[in-house]
Amino acid sequence: MKKYFLHNGTEQQGPFDIEDLKAKRLTKDTAIWCEGLPDWTTAGKIVELNELFDAPTPPPFNSNSSTPPPQKPSSGKSNESSKEDPSKKNKLGVILQSIGAVSALIIIGVIIYGYLHNRNAGQAKTDSQTYQEKVMTVEEIERAQPANFLSAGGTFSENFWGDKLKVHGKIKNNATVASYKDAVVRVTYYSKTKTALATKEYIIYDNFPPHSEVNFELKIENYKDVNSIGWDVIKATAN
């Protein structure tokens, strides 16, 4: 069964079949589209929908019903000149209605054209973008934000006197295409209650390719009452 789509000037509705359209109170000027049409059109131009706009037929005439007597025209010229001609009033109403309908169709057409034009332009732009351009975009993002893709971890041990720590660390690069070098690691010293006692920064002079893990060792200062330490990569240089 053929499906139809409607447009109210701001949004698209559908799909509907003919039974659904009977409840939609369509007019011949309603914007509509269905499979096989090159562009949007109006409901009055689709043959299979003509049944939805059949004019109602008048009831049978009853010969027994009384008809009002004809009114005798007035003989005064002054009265005739002061009355408005009904035919002129009806013609003016028809003209105004026609102008309103044409204006509405023009506005709907402009809205639909703008919508379709913008959609087609966006699709063409997406289709024209090559795989290489997409990869370059990802690389630019990764190169601009090294700290979002580099992470550090490891273990540590104290020396005999307890004034130095030996760190066996590891830096992981989670980027897909970007590589980095000279990562700056911030070491944070914590007490037993997880209170930060001090921080210090160290540079790891090494290269960090994408999807890699690089081991490093550091001999760093120790502080009083230190129970644990943490590592964070705060910056690096993109290769």
N, C-alpha and C positions, 0 to 999 in steps of 0.2 A: 504494500500500500504506500502511495506517495506521501511524503512528509513535507510540511510547509513551515517556514519560519517567518515571523512577523517582526517589524521594527517600529517602535513608537517615536523615533527621532533621537532617543538617548540610549536605548539598550535593545538588544536582540532577544526575542522570545521564541520558544519552540524546542523540539519539533512538535507539530500538531498534524492529525489527520483531518479529513473533511468533517467527521462527526464532532471533533473538538472545535473546529472553526465555527460550527453552527451556534455554539454558546459564546463566541467572542464578539458578537455584534459588529461584524466587519462592515465597512463601507467600500464602495468601489475605489476610493482613494487610499485605502489602507496599504502601506508599503509591505510587500510580501516577496518571498523567494522560495523556489523549490528546485530540486535536481533537474537539470536540463536547461535552466535559464542562464544566460551569460551574465546577467546582472539583476539587481533588484528592480521590481516593477510594481504596479498597483493591482489590487485584487480584481478590479473590473476588467482587466486585460487577460485574465486566465479563464478560458472557456469553461473548464469543469467546475468553476466556482460561481457561474452565472445563476445557478439555482438558489444561491444564498441571497440574491438581490432581486428576486422576482417581486414585482409590485403587487400589493394585495388587491384583490378584486372586490368591487362594491357589492353589497347584498342585493337580492332581487327587489325590483320595484313593486310596491304594493299599490294596485290601482284604487283600492278603497281608502287609502290614506288621503287626508285633506291637504290640499296645497294652499299656501297663503295667496290671497287675492293680489293681483298686480296693483302696485301703487300708482295713483294718478300723478303724473308729472306736474310740477309746480309751474304756474304760468308767469311768475314774476321773473324778469330778467335779472334783477339785482340779486335774488336768491341763487339763481343758476350760476352766476359769476362767482359767488362766494364759496361754493362747494368745491372740494378737492376731487379731482378726477381719479377714481380708484384704479383705472388701468395704468395711469402714470405711476402711481404709488407701487403697484405690483411690479412694474418693469424696473423701477429703481431698486426694489428689494432683490430681484433676480440678479441685477448687475452687481450689487454689493456682495451677494452670496458667491457669485462667480469669481469676483476679485479675491475674496477671502480664501476660496478653495485653491485658486491658482497660487496665491502667496504661500499657503501651507505646503503645497506640493514642492514649490521651489525650495523652501526652507528644509523640508525633509530630504530632498535630493542633495542639497549642499552638505547636510550632516552626514548622509550615507556615503557620499563621495569622499569627504574628508576622512571618515573612519576607514574606508577601504584603502585609500591612498596611504595613510599612515601605517596601516597593517602590512601592506605590500612592501612599503619602503623598509620597514623594520626587518621583514623576512629576507628581503634582498641583501640587506647589510649583513645579517647573520650568515646567510649562505655564502657570501663572498669572502668571509673571514677564513683564512687558511689555518691549517693545523699549526703551522710554524708561528703564526701570529698569536694563537692561543697560548702556546708554550712560552713565548716571550713575555706575555702578560703575567703568567704565573711566576716566571723567574724574576720579573721586576718586583712583584710583591714580596717574594721571599728575600731578595737581596736588600730590600728596604727595611726589613724587620727581622734581623738575625736572632734577637732574643726570643722571638716567638717559635723558633724552630730548633734552637740549641738548648739542651738540658744537661745538667751535670749531676754526678752521684759518685759514691765510692765509700771507702773505709779509712780510718785513721788510727794511729797508735802513738803513745807518748814515749819520749826518750827516758833514759834512766833518771835524769834529774827532774823531769816533768815540766821543763820550761820550753820544750819544742814538741811539735807534732809532725809526724810523717804521714802524708796523705797519699793513698793509692786511689786515684780518681779516674773517672771515665766521662767523656763528653760525647753525647749522641746528637747527630744531625738528622732531624726528621724532614728536612726539605726534600722536595721531589727533583729539583733541577739545580738549585743554587748551592754553591760551595763557599766556605768561609775560611778565614785564617785569624790567628792572634786573638783568640777568645779571651775576654776579661771575665774572670770568675770571682764572684763576691762570696767570701767565707763569713758565715755568721756563727758566733760562739753563744751557746745556750747553757743556762744553769740547769739544776735538777728540776726546777719548776718551769722549765721552758721559757725562762726570761732571757731576752737577747742581751748579752753582756757587752759585745763589741762586734764590729765588722771590719773586714780588711779585703782589699782587692788585689788579685794576682793575674798576670797575663800568661796564658798558655801559648807559647810560640809554636804553633803547629798548623797543619792544614786539615780541614774537616769537609770531606766530600759529601755529597747528598747520600742519604741512607747509609751512614757509616757510624762506627763507634771508635773513638780514639782514646787510648789510655794515657794517663799522665801521672807524674809523681811530684809532690811538693813537700818541702820542709818549711814549716811556718811556725810563727810564735804561738805559745800557749798562754792562757790567762788563768788567773786564780778562780777557783770554783767552777771551772768549765766541765760540764758533763757530756755534752755532745756538740757537734758542729753541723752546719748545713751549707750546701753549695748552690749557687745560682749563676747562670751565664747572663750577664747584663748587657753585653754588647760584643760585637766582633766586626771584622772587616770582610766585605764580600769580595771574593776573588774575581 
